Amino acid sequence: MKCDLPMRLKAYYYIRAILKYSKDVNVNLFAFAAYNIVQLPIFLLMVMSIRKIATEEDLTNKGILWFPNLNEADPYMILPIISVVVTYLNLGVIKYLKLKIQNIKINF
């Protein structure tokens, strides 16, 4: 017979397991989260600034390369794809590579 634990107890055990694992592998969870939280206000300011520029100024003939008009959406979706790739590299891969390099230096 299966005994289901209450949700609060499951959360407690889950958090406890994460904290134990972070101690075992010597990872500071606050530093990991703070890196991403610090970027959030900068990202929001950038988005609000771009939105303000786009609504207040006439950007009809201000484009470059494949998009001649900044008032219209990117027809080939190149800018959103570039944004996603760069954000992924910034948050995921580069941090992983830094940890990997530090780990290699510690092992030698």
ChimeraX commands (.cxc) that place a marker at each C-alpha (Angstrom):
marker #1 position 0.00,0.00,0.00 radius 0.5
marker #1 position 1.38,3.41,-1.03 radius 0.5
marker #1 position 1.53,6.15,1.59 radius 0.5
marker #1 position 1.38,9.67,0.12 radius 0.5
marker #1 position 3.04,12.39,2.14 radius 0.5
marker #1 position 1.43,15.83,2.50 radius 0.5
marker #1 position 2.69,18.44,0.06 radius 0.5
marker #1 position 4.45,20.48,2.77 radius 0.5
marker #1 position 6.37,17.43,3.93 radius 0.5
marker #1 position 7.36,16.57,0.36 radius 0.5
marker #1 position 8.62,20.13,-0.13 radius 0.5
marker #1 position 10.58,19.92,3.12 radius 0.5
marker #1 position 12.30,16.68,2.08 radius 0.5
marker #1 position 12.96,18.06,-1.38 radius 0.5
marker #1 position 14.58,21.23,-0.03 radius 0.5
marker #1 position 16.57,19.21,2.50 radius 0.5
marker #1 position 17.88,16.94,-0.25 radius 0.5
marker #1 position 18.91,19.92,-2.38 radius 0.5
marker #1 position 20.74,21.55,0.54 radius 0.5
marker #1 position 22.51,18.28,1.37 radius 0.5
marker #1 position 23.55,17.81,-2.25 radius 0.5
marker #1 position 24.83,21.40,-2.47 radius 0.5
marker #1 position 26.99,20.81,0.61 radius 0.5
marker #1 position 28.28,17.52,-0.80 radius 0.5
marker #1 position 29.38,19.09,-4.09 radius 0.5
marker #1 position 30.43,22.37,-2.44 radius 0.5
marker #1 position 28.09,24.69,-4.38 radius 0.5
marker #1 position 26.79,27.99,-3.03 radius 0.5
marker #1 position 23.10,28.09,-4.02 radius 0.5
marker #1 position 22.76,31.79,-3.19 radius 0.5
marker #1 position 25.56,32.74,-5.58 radius 0.5
marker #1 position 23.97,30.61,-8.28 radius 0.5
marker #1 position 20.60,32.36,-7.87 radius 0.5
marker #1 position 22.04,35.84,-7.31 radius 0.5
marker #1 position 23.82,35.76,-10.66 radius 0.5
marker #1 position 20.48,35.45,-12.45 radius 0.5
marker #1 position 18.54,37.78,-10.14 radius 0.5
marker #1 position 21.03,40.62,-10.68 radius 0.5
marker #1 position 20.41,40.46,-14.43 radius 0.5
marker #1 position 16.62,40.73,-14.12 radius 0.5
marker #1 position 16.35,44.51,-13.41 radius 0.5
marker #1 position 18.82,45.27,-16.19 radius 0.5
marker #1 position 16.82,43.18,-18.63 radius 0.5
marker #1 position 13.53,44.82,-17.59 radius 0.5
marker #1 position 15.01,48.33,-17.97 radius 0.5
marker #1 position 16.29,47.43,-21.42 radius 0.5
marker #1 position 12.88,46.11,-22.51 radius 0.5
marker #1 position 11.02,49.15,-21.14 radius 0.5
marker #1 position 13.50,51.53,-22.80 radius 0.5
marker #1 position 13.12,49.84,-26.17 radius 0.5
marker #1 position 9.33,49.88,-25.84 radius 0.5
marker #1 position 9.40,53.60,-24.97 radius 0.5
marker #1 position 11.60,54.40,-27.97 radius 0.5
marker #1 position 9.41,52.34,-30.28 radius 0.5
marker #1 position 6.19,54.07,-29.21 radius 0.5
marker #1 position 7.47,57.66,-29.06 radius 0.5
marker #1 position 9.69,57.95,-32.13 radius 0.5
marker #1 position 9.09,57.27,-35.79 radius 0.5
marker #1 position 11.35,54.35,-36.68 radius 0.5
marker #1 position 10.01,53.69,-40.17 radius 0.5
marker #1 position 13.31,54.03,-42.06 radius 0.5
marker #1 position 15.78,53.27,-39.27 radius 0.5
marker #1 position 16.43,49.54,-39.85 radius 0.5
marker #1 position 19.55,47.73,-41.01 radius 0.5
marker #1 position 20.36,44.60,-42.99 radius 0.5
marker #1 position 17.26,42.40,-43.42 radius 0.5
marker #1 position 14.77,44.66,-41.58 radius 0.5
marker #1 position 14.34,48.10,-43.14 radius 0.5
marker #1 position 11.54,49.19,-40.78 radius 0.5
marker #1 position 11.90,49.03,-37.01 radius 0.5
marker #1 position 8.14,49.53,-36.49 radius 0.5
marker #1 position 7.40,46.08,-37.94 radius 0.5
marker #1 position 8.23,42.67,-36.54 radius 0.5
marker #1 position 11.34,40.85,-37.76 radius 0.5
marker #1 position 10.00,38.89,-40.75 radius 0.5
marker #1 position 12.60,36.11,-40.52 radius 0.5
marker #1 position 12.65,35.85,-36.68 radius 0.5
marker #1 position 16.44,36.24,-36.69 radius 0.5
marker #1 position 16.63,38.76,-33.83 radius 0.5
marker #1 position 14.51,36.69,-31.38 radius 0.5
marker #1 position 16.53,33.57,-32.19 radius 0.5
marker #1 position 19.82,35.42,-31.67 radius 0.5
marker #1 position 18.48,36.79,-28.37 radius 0.5
marker #1 position 17.52,33.33,-27.12 radius 0.5
marker #1 position 20.88,31.83,-28.12 radius 0.5
marker #1 position 22.91,34.62,-26.51 radius 0.5
marker #1 position 20.84,34.47,-23.30 radius 0.5
marker #1 position 21.24,30.69,-23.13 radius 0.5
marker #1 position 24.99,30.98,-23.62 radius 0.5
marker #1 position 25.20,33.70,-20.99 radius 0.5
marker #1 position 23.19,31.88,-18.34 radius 0.5
marker #1 position 23.91,28.24,-19.02 radius 0.5
marker #1 position 26.85,27.21,-21.10 radius 0.5
marker #1 position 29.35,29.89,-20.10 radius 0.5
marker #1 position 28.70,29.34,-16.39 radius 0.5
marker #1 position 29.07,25.57,-16.91 radius 0.5
marker #1 position 32.36,26.08,-18.75 radius 0.5
marker #1 position 33.69,28.33,-16.00 radius 0.5
marker #1 position 32.86,25.70,-13.39 radius 0.5
marker #1 position 34.42,23.00,-15.56 radius 0.5
marker #1 position 37.64,25.02,-15.96 radius 0.5
marker #1 position 37.79,25.69,-12.22 radius 0.5
marker #1 position 37.27,21.99,-11.56 radius 0.5
marker #1 position 40.11,21.08,-13.93 radius 0.5
marker #1 position 42.44,23.57,-12.22 radius 0.5
marker #1 position 41.57,22.14,-8.81 radius 0.5
marker #1 position 42.19,18.55,-9.93 radius 0.5
marker #1 position 45.69,19.34,-11.25 radius 0.5
marker link #1:1,2 radius 0.2
marker link #1:2,3 radius 0.2
marker link #1:3,4 radius 0.2
marker link #1:4,5 radius 0.2
marker link #1:5,6 radius 0.2
marker link #1:6,7 radius 0.2
marker link #1:7,8 radius 0.2
marker link #1:8,9 radius 0.2
marker link #1:9,10 radius 0.2
marker link #1:10,11 radius 0.2
marker link #1:11,12 radius 0.2
marker link #1:12,13 radius 0.2
marker link #1:13,14 radius 0.2
marker link #1:14,15 radius 0.2
marker link #1:15,16 radius 0.2
marker link #1:16,17 radius 0.2
marker link #1:17,18 radius 0.2
marker link #1:18,19 radius 0.2
marker link #1:19,20 radius 0.2
marker link #1:20,21 radius 0.2
marker link #1:21,22 radius 0.2
marker link #1:22,23 radius 0.2
marker link #1:23,24 radius 0.2
marker link #1:24,25 radius 0.2
marker link #1:25,26 radius 0.2
marker link #1:26,27 radius 0.2
marker link #1:27,28 radius 0.2
marker link #1:28,29 radius 0.2
marker link #1:29,30 radius 0.2
marker link #1:30,31 radius 0.2
marker link #1:31,32 radius 0.2
marker link #1:32,33 radius 0.2
marker link #1:33,34 radius 0.2
marker link #1:34,35 radius 0.2
marker link #1:35,36 radius 0.2
marker link #1:36,37 radius 0.2
marker link #1:37,38 radius 0.2
marker link #1:38,39 radius 0.2
marker link #1:39,40 radius 0.2
marker link #1:40,41 radius 0.2
marker link #1:41,42 radius 0.2
marker link #1:42,43 radius 0.2
marker link #1:43,44 radius 0.2
marker link #1:44,45 radius 0.2
marker link #1:45,46 radius 0.2
marker link #1:46,47 radius 0.2
marker link #1:47,48 radius 0.2
marker link #1:48,49 radius 0.2
marker link #1:49,50 radius 0.2
marker link #1:50,51 radius 0.2
marker link #1:51,52 radius 0.2
marker link #1:52,53 radius 0.2
marker link #1:53,54 radius 0.2
marker link #1:54,55 radius 0.2
marker link #1:55,56 radius 0.2
marker link #1:56,57 radius 0.2
marker link #1:57,58 radius 0.2
marker link #1:58,59 radius 0.2
marker link #1:59,60 radius 0.2
marker link #1:60,61 radius 0.2
marker link #1:61,62 radius 0.2
marker link #1:62,63 radius 0.2
marker link #1:63,64 radius 0.2
marker link #1:64,65 radius 0.2
marker link #1:65,66 radius 0.2
marker link #1:66,67 radius 0.2
marker link #1:67,68 radius 0.2
marker link #1:68,69 radius 0.2
marker link #1:69,70 radius 0.2
marker link #1:70,71 radius 0.2
marker link #1:71,72 radius 0.2
marker link #1:72,73 radius 0.2
marker link #1:73,74 radius 0.2
marker link #1:74,75 radius 0.2
marker link #1:75,76 radius 0.2
marker link #1:76,77 radius 0.2
marker link #1:77,78 radius 0.2
marker link #1:78,79 radius 0.2
marker link #1:79,80 radius 0.2
marker link #1:80,81 radius 0.2
marker link #1:81,82 radius 0.2
marker link #1:82,83 radius 0.2
marker link #1:83,84 radius 0.2
marker link #1:84,85 radius 0.2
marker link #1:85,86 radius 0.2
marker link #1:86,87 radius 0.2
marker link #1:87,88 radius 0.2
marker link #1:88,89 radius 0.2
marker link #1:89,90 radius 0.2
marker link #1:90,91 radius 0.2
marker link #1:91,92 radius 0.2
marker link #1:92,93 radius 0.2
marker link #1:93,94 radius 0.2
marker link #1:94,95 radius 0.2
marker link #1:95,96 radius 0.2
marker link #1:96,97 radius 0.2
marker link #1:97,98 radius 0.2
marker link #1:98,99 radius 0.2
marker link #1:99,100 radius 0.2
marker link #1:100,101 radius 0.2
marker link #1:101,102 radius 0.2
marker link #1:102,103 radius 0.2
marker link #1:103,104 radius 0.2
marker link #1:104,105 radius 0.2
marker link #1:105,106 radius 0.2
marker link #1:106,107 radius 0.2
marker link #1:107,108 radius 0.2
view
